[in-house]
Amino acid sequence: MAVEERSSGPGTDILIRKVDSHVTALRAGLHGADLELAERLASCLRELVVSTAQASAADRAQVRAAVHYFVLRRESRGRLLSVRSLAAAQRLVNKAASQLGRADLVVEGRPVRGGESAPTDVAAHS
């Protein structure tokens, strides 16, 4: 079994743990399309954290801000994020991914029933 070696900068593991623990908490209350969106955002954030570990301080700060925005529940009523907050986090994470040249990580649309994605106008929020 091959083990992938990554050199992680300071705070990389902490940010990934924050994302993972937040998604674990969301699993208790979100279901269906909302949970799928949260999982996809978390996956994007994990990849951004790893890919910017050796990047400039400004790039790392942008990713750190996106992680903190995702895990903080400012607009929530209770323990879990509202749908509106999840959509706001999606816009911020997508903006960070685009600005860092990682358009491949942009989380497209909001999943709807039937496995299709509803379109998201990322450009309107840039």
Buried (B, 14 or more C-beta within 10 A) or exposed (E): EEEEEEEBBEBBEEBBEBBBEBBEBBEEEBEEBBBBBBBBBBBBBBBBBBBBBEBEEEBBEBBBEBBEBBBBBEEEEEEBBBEEBBBBBBBBBBBBBBEBEBEEBBBEBBBEEEEEBEEBEBEEEE
